[in-house]
Structures are given as C-alpha cells and as structure tokens.
Amino acid sequence: MPPTIREVAHEAGVSIATVSHALSGKRPVSAETQSRIRKTARR
C-alpha cells in the first residue's frame, strides 16, 4: 500500500500542504525539498 500524504510529510519533515504542492507541481517547492519528498514517497 502506498504511503499517505500525511506519512510522507511526517517522514520528510514538511507540511502536508508542501507534499501536495510538490507532487502536484502547482506551487513552487525548492528542488531539495521536492527531491526529499519524492524519495520518501517512493518507499
């Protein structure tokens, strides 16, 4: 089962909104943060 946005946010140390923005691409998120979120989401 894939991780929830809440789980990804907790593990990456960011807010739920930041995870949503990074995954949807609708709002700018720093490259470093986006990379950390995507790596966490792939686990």
C-alpha positions, 0 to 999 in steps of 0.5 A, spaced: 500 500 500 502 506 498 504 511 503 499 517 505 500 524 504 500 525 511 506 519 512 510 522 507 510 529 510 511 526 517 517 522 514 520 528 510 519 533 515 514 538 511 507 540 511 502 536 508 500 542 504 508 542 501 507 534 499 501 536 495 504 542 492 510 538 490 507 532 487 502 536 484 507 541 481 502 547 482 506 551 487 513 552 487 517 547 492 525 548 492 528 542 488 531 539 495 525 539 498 521 536 492 527 531 491 526 529 499 519 528 498 519 524 492 524 519 495 520 518 501 514 517 497 517 512 493 518 507 499 
